Amino acid sequence: MTRAPHRVTPSQTRIGWIGTGVMGSSMCGHVLRTGYRVTLHSRTKAKAKPLLDLGATWAENPRAVAADSDILFSMVGFPLDVRAVYFGETGILAGVRAGTLLVDMTTTDPALSREMAERAMAKGLAAIDAPVSGGDVGARNATLSIMVGGDREAVQAVMPLFELLGKTIVHQGGPGTGQQAKLCNQIVIAGTMIGVCESLLYGYKAGLDLNRMLDSIRGGAAACWTLDHLAPRILQRNFAPGFFVEHFVKDMGIALEESKRIGLVLPGLTLVHQLYQTVQTLGHGRSGTHALMLALEALAQTHVSASPA
């Protein structure tokens, strides 16, 4: 393990941030409001404007962010984005200084996280994988679950910053294990989401008032985050993203590839992955994951509303 940076405090620690999407923007905002100096970069500068208004400094590329950071966070979309941000000509590893801690919070391929850790170590750095769960609500409320992989000393050094972003922070083990835990999370979400959507579809066709039905089942054994936060959005026909369908398809694809690698068949995940690909075909790749209902409605040739059918 390389030497960890000095004690993490707003007055001493320079933070870098790359990625200001649905979740990344709120997460970076928590760091800024605590008083840390933040240098940031995102693909679209306009999306970073609220953070720049809060006092963040804009950098033209990831390399420039790295040159001005003691701890650098990334929260981007896809494994190819991670590779470009870290390994590209103007990427993080081209400009970073020895001793900097790198924290990738993107959900990506565990093998890529391990490669990042190895290449970082060769430069005298430490790289942590720390994907999150909780969607836009968890990001805004700083209640995310953070699944962490990497060297224990490095993880402990970053812990004060993790505590600004989430309520459940668990160190899973070495590099890549945070990603593996996040894939477990996504497998549960996939199964839960189809259960919630099919429950609403069944209740509607059975003639139930769906709000009353939800009042009953969310207090019993079916209770879950998806029922509380996303079922109401479905009934409102509000499919705005807390987490993009296209990113969830990516995550499920990674989980299926990892499953194949370790000799495991996951028929439930395979089915839900196919259904989400249908959601993309319907033009809703940038909608929220609860847009799974649109694919199921198309199959059932019906349209769910809160009132009985």
BELNOR-V396774 format. One record per residue. N is the residue number from 1. RES is the residue in one letter. PSI is psi in degrees with one decimal (999 if undefined). OMEGA is omega in degrees with one decimal (none if undefined). NEAR is the number of other ideal C-beta (glycine too) atoms within 10 Angstrom. Layout:
n = [N | N]
res = [RES | RES]
psi = [PSI | PSI]
omega = [OMEGA | OMEGA]
near = [NEAR | NEAR]
This chain:
n = [1 | 2 | 3 | 4 | 5 | 6 | 7 | 8 | 9 | 10 | 11 | 12 | 13 | 14 | 15 | 16 | 17 | 18 | 19 | 20 | 21 | 22 | 23 | 24 | 25 | 26 | 27 | 28 | 29 | 30 | 31 | 32 | 33 | 34 | 35 | 36 | 37 | 38 | 39 | 40 | 41 | 42 | 43 | 44 | 45 | 46 | 47 | 48 | 49 | 50 | 51 | 52 | 53 | 54 | 55 | 56 | 57 | 58 | 59 | 60 | 61 | 62 | 63 | 64 | 65 | 66 | 67 | 68 | 69 | 70 | 71 | 72 | 73 | 74 | 75 | 76 | 77 | 78 | 79 | 80 | 81 | 82 | 83 | 84 | 85 | 86 | 87 | 88 | 89 | 90 | 91 | 92 | 93 | 94 | 95 | 96 | 97 | 98 | 99 | 100 | 101 | 102 | 103 | 104 | 105 | 106 | 107 | 108 | 109 | 110 | 111 | 112 | 113 | 114 | 115 | 116 | 117 | 118 | 119 | 120 | 121 | 122 | 123 | 124 | 125 | 126 | 127 | 128 | 129 | 130 | 131 | 132 | 133 | 134 | 135 | 136 | 137 | 138 | 139 | 140 | 141 | 142 | 143 | 144 | 145 | 146 | 147 | 148 | 149 | 150 | 151 | 152 | 153 | 154 | 155 | 156 | 157 | 158 | 159 | 160 | 161 | 162 | 163 | 164 | 165 | 166 | 167 | 168 | 169 | 170 | 171 | 172 | 173 | 174 | 175 | 176 | 177 | 178 | 179 | 180 | 181 | 182 | 183 | 184 | 185 | 186 | 187 | 188 | 189 | 190 | 191 | 192 | 193 | 194 | 195 | 196 | 197 | 198 | 199 | 200 | 201 | 202 | 203 | 204 | 205 | 206 | 207 | 208 | 209 | 210 | 211 | 212 | 213 | 214 | 215 | 216 | 217 | 218 | 219 | 220 | 221 | 222 | 223 | 224 | 225 | 226 | 227 | 228 | 229 | 230 | 231 | 232 | 233 | 234 | 235 | 236 | 237 | 238 | 239 | 240 | 241 | 242 | 243 | 244 | 245 | 246 | 247 | 248 | 249 | 250 | 251 | 252 | 253 | 254 | 255 | 256 | 257 | 258 | 259 | 260 | 261 | 262 | 263 | 264 | 265 | 266 | 267 | 268 | 269 | 270 | 271 | 272 | 273 | 274 | 275 | 276 | 277 | 278 | 279 | 280 | 281 | 282 | 283 | 284 | 285 | 286 | 287 | 288 | 289 | 290 | 291 | 292 | 293 | 294 | 295 | 296 | 297 | 298 | 299 | 300 | 301 | 302 | 303 | 304 | 305 | 306 | 307 | 308 | 309]
res = [M | T | R | A | P | H | R | V | T | P | S | Q | T | R | I | G | W | I | G | T | G | V | M | G | S | S | M | C | G | H | V | L | R | T | G | Y | R | V | T | L | H | S | R | T | K | A | K | A | K | P | L | L | D | L | G | A | T | W | A | E | N | P | R | A | V | A | A | D | S | D | I | L | F | S | M | V | G | F | P | L | D | V | R | A | V | Y | F | G | E | T | G | I | L | A | G | V | R | A | G | T | L | L | V | D | M | T | T | T | D | P | A | L | S | R | E | M | A | E | R | A | M | A | K | G | L | A | A | I | D | A | P | V | S | G | G | D | V | G | A | R | N | A | T | L | S | I | M | V | G | G | D | R | E | A | V | Q | A | V | M | P | L | F | E | L | L | G | K | T | I | V | H | Q | G | G | P | G | T | G | Q | Q | A | K | L | C | N | Q | I | V | I | A | G | T | M | I | G | V | C | E | S | L | L | Y | G | Y | K | A | G | L | D | L | N | R | M | L | D | S | I | R | G | G | A | A | A | C | W | T | L | D | H | L | A | P | R | I | L | Q | R | N | F | A | P | G | F | F | V | E | H | F | V | K | D | M | G | I | A | L | E | E | S | K | R | I | G | L | V | L | P | G | L | T | L | V | H | Q | L | Y | Q | T | V | Q | T | L | G | H | G | R | S | G | T | H | A | L | M | L | A | L | E | A | L | A | Q | T | H | V | S | A | S | P | A]
psi = [137.6 | 163.3 | 130.9 | 154.7 | 171.1 | 167.9 | 135.2 | 113.4 | 154.1 | -31.0 | -21.8 | -25.0 | 122.9 | 127.9 | 136.2 | 145.6 | 128.7 | 119.0 | 112.0 | 54.8 | -155.5 | -41.9 | -40.4 | -36.1 | -47.4 | -41.0 | -45.6 | -36.2 | -39.2 | -40.0 | -44.5 | -44.5 | -17.9 | -11.4 | 4.4 | 145.6 | 125.4 | 129.6 | 130.1 | 160.9 | 141.9 | 164.3 | -37.9 | 113.3 | -34.6 | -34.3 | -20.8 | -3.7 | -45.0 | -33.9 | -37.3 | -37.1 | -26.8 | -7.7 | 0.2 | 155.5 | 132.2 | 140.9 | 145.4 | -19.5 | 168.0 | -34.5 | -40.8 | -35.1 | -47.1 | -38.1 | -16.5 | 26.6 | 143.2 | -37.0 | 129.3 | 125.3 | 141.4 | 141.1 | 84.3 | -163.5 | -57.8 | 161.7 | -37.6 | -35.8 | -41.7 | -45.9 | -45.0 | -42.7 | -36.5 | -41.0 | -4.7 | 171.8 | -36.0 | 31.1 | 178.5 | -46.9 | -13.4 | -16.5 | -2.5 | 151.9 | 154.0 | 140.4 | -13.1 | 143.0 | 131.6 | 130.2 | 105.1 | 118.0 | 5.7 | 144.9 | 118.0 | -173.7 | 127.6 | -35.1 | -34.6 | -40.2 | -39.0 | -39.9 | -42.4 | -42.7 | -40.7 | -44.3 | -32.5 | -44.6 | -36.2 | -20.6 | 9.9 | 27.2 | 171.7 | 137.1 | 131.6 | 138.3 | 128.8 | 63.5 | 159.7 | 161.4 | 145.8 | -10.3 | -163.8 | -35.0 | -47.8 | -36.2 | -44.2 | -38.8 | 0.9 | 42.1 | 22.9 | 154.5 | 126.7 | 122.4 | 116.4 | 133.4 | 139.1 | -178.9 | 134.2 | -42.1 | -41.6 | -41.2 | -43.3 | -34.3 | -36.0 | -10.0 | -39.4 | -30.5 | -40.8 | -38.7 | -16.5 | -17.1 | -26.4 | 168.7 | -27.2 | 109.7 | 112.2 | 124.4 | 113.7 | -29.5 | -147.0 | -176.6 | 135.3 | -18.8 | -26.8 | -41.9 | -40.4 | -41.2 | -37.5 | -35.1 | -37.2 | -42.9 | -44.9 | -31.9 | -42.7 | -44.3 | -40.7 | -47.7 | -38.6 | -41.9 | -43.4 | -33.8 | -44.2 | -46.2 | -44.1 | -31.5 | -44.8 | -40.4 | -44.5 | -47.5 | -38.2 | -47.5 | -25.4 | -4.5 | 20.0 | 152.8 | 114.1 | -30.6 | -40.6 | -42.3 | -45.0 | -37.6 | -33.6 | -51.1 | -23.5 | -9.4 | 1.4 | -150.7 | -18.0 | -4.5 | 133.2 | 164.9 | -40.9 | -40.7 | -41.6 | -41.1 | -32.6 | -32.2 | -43.7 | -35.9 | -37.9 | -45.7 | -27.6 | -2.2 | 36.5 | 100.6 | 24.0 | 146.4 | 131.4 | -25.3 | 127.6 | 141.3 | -45.4 | -31.4 | -35.0 | -39.2 | -41.8 | -46.8 | -44.8 | -37.3 | -41.9 | -43.0 | -40.1 | -37.6 | -43.1 | -38.9 | -43.2 | -40.9 | -36.6 | 9.0 | 34.9 | 137.5 | 128.6 | 85.7 | -34.8 | -46.8 | -38.2 | -44.5 | -48.8 | -37.3 | -44.2 | -41.0 | -38.9 | -30.9 | -32.8 | -40.1 | -43.0 | -43.5 | -32.4 | -1.2 | 20.7 | 33.3 | -26.8 | 9.7 | 173.8 | 162.9 | -24.5 | -6.2 | -2.4 | -32.3 | -32.4 | -37.3 | -40.5 | -36.4 | -38.8 | -40.5 | -37.3 | -9.0 | 48.2 | 171.3 | 112.8 | 137.5 | 170.0 | -30.0 | 154.1 | 151.8 | 999]
omega = [174.6 | 179.5 | 177.8 | 178.3 | 178.2 | -178.4 | -173.7 | 176.1 | 178.8 | -176.4 | -173.7 | -168.0 | 177.4 | -176.8 | 170.3 | 179.5 | 179.1 | 178.8 | -177.5 | 178.4 | -175.7 | -178.5 | -175.1 | -179.1 | 178.9 | -177.7 | 178.2 | 178.5 | 178.3 | 179.6 | 179.8 | -176.6 | 177.0 | 175.5 | 178.6 | 171.0 | -174.5 | 169.9 | -173.6 | 174.1 | 171.7 | -178.2 | -179.3 | -175.6 | -177.8 | 179.8 | -178.9 | -173.6 | 179.1 | 179.3 | 175.7 | 177.4 | 178.0 | 176.8 | 177.3 | 177.7 | -179.8 | 172.7 | -173.3 | -179.8 | -179.7 | 179.1 | 179.4 | 174.9 | -176.4 | -177.3 | -174.9 | -172.9 | 169.0 | 174.3 | -174.9 | 178.1 | 171.9 | 179.5 | -175.8 | -168.9 | -167.6 | 177.7 | 177.3 | 176.7 | 178.8 | 179.7 | -179.1 | -177.3 | -176.7 | -169.1 | -176.7 | -178.5 | 176.4 | -176.6 | -175.1 | -174.5 | 176.9 | -175.6 | -172.9 | 179.3 | 177.3 | 179.0 | 179.1 | 174.7 | 179.5 | -176.4 | 178.5 | -177.9 | 173.6 | 168.4 | -173.9 | -177.9 | 178.3 | 179.2 | 177.2 | 177.3 | 178.0 | 177.4 | 178.9 | -179.9 | -179.6 | -178.5 | 176.5 | -179.3 | 179.0 | 179.1 | -179.7 | -177.4 | 170.0 | 178.6 | -178.1 | 169.2 | -174.0 | 177.0 | -172.9 | 172.8 | -179.9 | 174.5 | -176.7 | -179.7 | 179.6 | 178.4 | -179.6 | -175.0 | -178.6 | -179.5 | -177.1 | 165.4 | -175.7 | -177.7 | -164.7 | 173.2 | 178.7 | -179.3 | -174.4 | -178.9 | 178.9 | 178.9 | 179.5 | 179.0 | -176.8 | -172.8 | 178.7 | 178.2 | 174.7 | -177.3 | 173.2 | -171.3 | -172.5 | 179.4 | -179.6 | -176.3 | -174.7 | 175.2 | -173.9 | -175.6 | -176.2 | -177.9 | 179.6 | -176.2 | 173.0 | 177.9 | 179.6 | 178.0 | 179.4 | 176.8 | 174.1 | 178.0 | -176.7 | 176.4 | 177.4 | -178.9 | -179.7 | 179.8 | 179.3 | -176.2 | 179.4 | 176.9 | 179.5 | -178.4 | -179.7 | 175.6 | 178.4 | -179.9 | 178.8 | -179.1 | 179.2 | -179.3 | 178.4 | 175.5 | -179.6 | 165.3 | -169.5 | 176.1 | 176.7 | 179.2 | 179.6 | 177.0 | -179.8 | -168.7 | -179.0 | 176.0 | -178.8 | -176.0 | 179.0 | -176.1 | 178.5 | 179.8 | -176.7 | 176.5 | -175.9 | -169.3 | -173.2 | 176.7 | 176.6 | 178.5 | 178.1 | -178.6 | 176.3 | -174.5 | 179.0 | -176.7 | 175.2 | -172.1 | 159.4 | 175.2 | -172.2 | 172.5 | -175.6 | 176.7 | 178.2 | 175.6 | 176.8 | -177.8 | 178.7 | 177.4 | 177.4 | 179.9 | 179.4 | 176.8 | 177.3 | 178.6 | 177.9 | -178.7 | -177.7 | 174.3 | -176.5 | 175.9 | 179.8 | -174.8 | 179.0 | 178.9 | 178.5 | 179.5 | -177.3 | 176.2 | 179.0 | 179.2 | 178.1 | 173.9 | 174.0 | 176.6 | 176.7 | 179.3 | 177.9 | 176.1 | -174.9 | 178.5 | 179.4 | 172.9 | 178.2 | -175.1 | 178.6 | 173.5 | 170.3 | 179.0 | -177.7 | 177.6 | 179.9 | 175.5 | 178.7 | 178.5 | -177.0 | -177.9 | 177.4 | -174.9 | -172.7 | 169.5 | -176.8 | -177.8 | 179.8 | 178.2 | none]
near = [10 | 17 | 12 | 19 | 19 | 11 | 9 | 19 | 11 | 13 | 7 | 12 | 21 | 16 | 25 | 30 | 31 | 31 | 27 | 28 | 21 | 19 | 25 | 26 | 22 | 21 | 25 | 28 | 21 | 19 | 24 | 22 | 11 | 14 | 10 | 24 | 19 | 23 | 20 | 26 | 26 | 21 | 15 | 9 | 13 | 9 | 15 | 21 | 14 | 15 | 23 | 16 | 9 | 13 | 12 | 24 | 16 | 15 | 21 | 10 | 17 | 27 | 19 | 19 | 28 | 27 | 16 | 17 | 28 | 20 | 25 | 26 | 28 | 25 | 25 | 24 | 18 | 17 | 17 | 11 | 16 | 26 | 17 | 16 | 26 | 26 | 16 | 14 | 8 | 15 | 20 | 31 | 20 | 16 | 19 | 24 | 13 | 9 | 14 | 24 | 28 | 28 | 25 | 30 | 28 | 27 | 28 | 27 | 21 | 21 | 16 | 21 | 28 | 18 | 18 | 27 | 24 | 11 | 15 | 24 | 15 | 9 | 14 | 13 | 23 | 26 | 28 | 27 | 32 | 30 | 26 | 27 | 20 | 24 | 21 | 18 | 16 | 25 | 26 | 18 | 13 | 16 | 13 | 27 | 17 | 26 | 27 | 25 | 27 | 30 | 20 | 12 | 12 | 25 | 22 | 13 | 22 | 25 | 14 | 15 | 21 | 20 | 13 | 15 | 24 | 23 | 13 | 13 | 18 | 11 | 21 | 19 | 13 | 15 | 23 | 22 | 19 | 29 | 27 | 19 | 22 | 28 | 23 | 12 | 19 | 23 | 19 | 13 | 22 | 25 | 15 | 17 | 22 | 19 | 14 | 22 | 24 | 14 | 17 | 25 | 19 | 13 | 19 | 23 | 13 | 10 | 9 | 18 | 13 | 21 | 12 | 11 | 18 | 22 | 10 | 10 | 16 | 14 | 10 | 7 | 6 | 15 | 11 | 18 | 14 | 21 | 19 | 12 | 16 | 28 | 23 | 15 | 16 | 25 | 18 | 11 | 12 | 12 | 20 | 13 | 22 | 19 | 24 | 19 | 25 | 17 | 21 | 26 | 19 | 18 | 25 | 23 | 15 | 22 | 23 | 18 | 12 | 17 | 16 | 11 | 10 | 6 | 6 | 10 | 9 | 18 | 7 | 11 | 20 | 14 | 13 | 23 | 18 | 12 | 17 | 26 | 16 | 15 | 24 | 17 | 11 | 15 | 10 | 20 | 18 | 14 | 20 | 22 | 24 | 25 | 27 | 27 | 26 | 21 | 22 | 18 | 18 | 14 | 10 | 15 | 6 | 13 | 12 | 22 | 14 | 18 | 12 | 13 | 12]
